[in-house]
Amino acid sequence: MSEEKIEIFVEEKFRGLVVEDWARRIVKTVLEAEGVTSPYEVSLVFTDSETVKQLNRDYRGVDEPTDVLAFYMLPQKGSDSSFALPPDGVTRLGEVIISYPQAVKQSKEQGHSPEKELTLLIIHGILHLLGYDHEEPEEESKMRERERELLERYLSRQ
């Protein structure tokens, strides 16, 4: 069995725009920094805005577009986990779904590259899988600071 399983799914119209090995390196950087050890499984999906909006509506009850969604499998604070996971020792983190067009739009608004925006969204999504949140101001501050630290860590390795 593989120690780490990072599945990357890129919708056909975005293939060639997202380099899978690059995305895997970002995920590994975040998980290593957060102390997640092998074996683990996580998935990243790069898709269109309509798909992400539909998922946001169907699973969060928010009928609006968004940039990233995280569907976690680990128990989160204040909730009961209803997932029955096999007792094989694999940490199944969940799935991060990113709207590629929304990332490009946001990169233009922020004045940086689509790659930087996608890096931030991958980091943001993985942190959500690990229990970070930004519903309360204190949580948001903690999560944003950690995002900055992890972005710097990733960029320093390039």
C-alpha positions as CSV (number, residue, x, y, z in Angstrom):
1,M,0.0,0.0,0.0
2,S,1.2,3.5,-0.8
3,E,2.2,5.6,2.1
4,E,0.5,8.8,0.7
5,K,-2.2,9.0,-1.8
6,I,-2.9,12.4,-3.3
7,E,-5.5,12.1,-6.0
8,I,-5.7,15.0,-8.5
9,F,-8.6,15.3,-10.8
10,V,-8.6,18.1,-13.4
11,E,-11.7,18.7,-15.5
12,E,-10.8,18.2,-19.2
13,K,-11.1,21.8,-20.2
14,F,-8.5,22.8,-17.6
15,R,-5.9,20.0,-18.3
16,G,-2.6,21.5,-19.1
17,L,-3.4,24.5,-16.9
18,V,-2.9,22.6,-13.7
19,V,0.3,20.6,-13.2
20,E,-0.6,17.7,-11.0
21,D,2.9,17.3,-9.5
22,W,2.9,20.9,-8.6
23,A,-0.4,20.5,-6.7
24,R,0.9,17.4,-5.0
25,R,3.9,19.3,-3.7
26,I,1.7,22.0,-2.2
27,V,-0.4,19.4,-0.4
28,K,2.7,17.6,0.9
29,T,4.1,20.9,2.2
30,V,0.9,21.7,4.1
31,L,0.5,18.2,5.5
32,E,4.1,17.9,6.6
33,A,3.9,21.4,8.3
34,E,0.7,20.3,10.1
35,G,2.3,17.1,11.3
36,V,0.2,14.7,9.3
37,T,2.1,11.5,8.8
38,S,1.7,8.7,6.3
39,P,-0.4,6.8,5.4
40,Y,-3.0,9.3,4.3
41,E,-5.4,10.0,1.4
42,V,-6.6,13.3,0.1
43,S,-8.2,14.4,-3.2
44,L,-8.0,17.7,-5.1
45,V,-10.5,18.5,-7.9
46,F,-10.1,21.4,-10.3
47,T,-13.4,22.1,-12.0
48,D,-15.7,24.9,-13.4
49,S,-17.6,27.6,-11.5
50,E,-21.0,26.1,-12.2
51,T,-20.0,22.7,-10.6
52,V,-18.6,24.4,-7.5
53,K,-21.7,26.7,-7.2
54,Q,-24.0,23.6,-7.4
55,L,-22.0,21.8,-4.8
56,N,-22.1,24.9,-2.6
57,R,-25.9,25.0,-2.9
58,D,-26.4,21.3,-2.5
59,Y,-24.1,20.7,0.5
60,R,-23.9,24.1,2.2
61,G,-27.2,25.6,1.4
62,V,-25.5,28.6,-0.2
63,D,-26.7,29.3,-3.7
64,E,-23.6,31.4,-4.7
65,P,-20.3,30.8,-6.5
66,T,-17.3,30.2,-4.4
67,D,-13.6,29.5,-5.0
68,V,-12.9,26.4,-2.9
69,L,-14.9,23.8,-1.0
70,A,-13.6,21.2,1.4
71,F,-15.4,18.0,2.2
72,Y,-13.6,16.6,5.2
73,M,-13.7,13.0,6.6
74,L,-11.9,13.7,9.8
75,P,-14.0,14.5,12.9
76,Q,-14.3,18.3,13.2
77,K,-14.6,20.2,16.5
78,G,-18.1,20.3,17.7
79,S,-19.5,17.7,15.4
80,D,-20.0,14.0,15.4
81,S,-18.4,12.1,12.6
82,S,-20.9,9.8,10.8
83,F,-18.3,8.2,8.6
84,A,-17.5,4.6,9.3
85,L,-13.8,4.4,8.2
86,P,-11.9,1.1,7.8
87,P,-9.5,0.4,10.6
88,D,-6.5,0.2,8.3
89,G,-4.5,3.1,9.8
90,V,-5.0,5.4,6.7
91,T,-5.9,9.0,7.6
92,R,-8.6,9.8,5.0
93,L,-8.6,13.6,5.0
94,G,-11.3,14.3,2.3
95,E,-11.6,16.3,-0.8
96,V,-10.9,19.8,-1.9
97,I,-12.8,21.2,-4.9
98,I,-11.4,24.3,-6.6
99,S,-13.1,26.5,-9.2
100,Y,-10.4,27.1,-11.7
101,P,-12.2,30.1,-13.4
102,Q,-12.8,31.7,-10.0
103,A,-9.2,31.3,-9.1
104,V,-8.1,33.1,-12.3
105,K,-10.7,35.9,-11.7
106,Q,-9.4,36.4,-8.1
107,S,-5.8,36.4,-9.2
108,K,-6.6,39.3,-11.5
109,E,-8.4,41.1,-8.7
110,Q,-5.5,40.5,-6.3
111,G,-2.8,41.4,-8.9
112,H,-0.9,38.2,-8.7
113,S,-0.6,35.1,-10.8
114,P,-3.2,32.3,-11.2
115,E,-0.6,29.9,-9.8
116,K,-0.3,31.9,-6.6
117,E,-4.1,32.1,-6.2
118,L,-4.4,28.3,-6.8
119,T,-1.6,27.7,-4.3
120,L,-3.5,29.8,-1.7
121,L,-6.7,27.9,-2.5
122,I,-5.1,24.5,-2.1
123,I,-3.5,25.6,1.2
124,H,-6.9,27.0,2.3
125,G,-8.8,23.8,1.4
126,I,-6.3,21.5,3.1
127,L,-6.4,23.5,6.2
128,H,-10.2,23.2,6.2
129,L,-9.8,19.4,6.0
130,L,-7.6,19.6,9.0
131,G,-10.2,21.5,11.1
132,Y,-9.3,25.1,10.5
133,D,-12.2,27.4,10.0
134,H,-12.9,31.1,9.6
135,E,-16.4,31.6,10.9
136,E,-15.4,33.6,13.9
137,P,-12.9,36.5,13.7
138,E,-10.4,34.8,16.0
139,E,-10.5,31.6,13.9
140,E,-10.2,33.6,10.7
141,S,-7.1,35.4,11.9
142,K,-5.5,32.2,12.9
143,M,-6.3,30.5,9.6
144,R,-5.1,33.5,7.5
145,E,-1.9,33.6,9.4
146,R,-1.3,29.9,8.9
147,E,-2.1,30.3,5.2
148,R,0.6,33.0,4.9
149,E,3.2,30.9,6.8
150,L,2.5,27.9,4.6
151,L,2.6,29.9,1.4
152,E,6.0,31.3,2.5
153,R,7.2,27.8,3.4
154,Y,6.1,26.4,0.0
155,L,7.6,29.3,-2.0
156,S,10.9,28.9,-0.1
157,R,11.2,25.4,-1.3
158,Q,10.9,26.3,-5.0
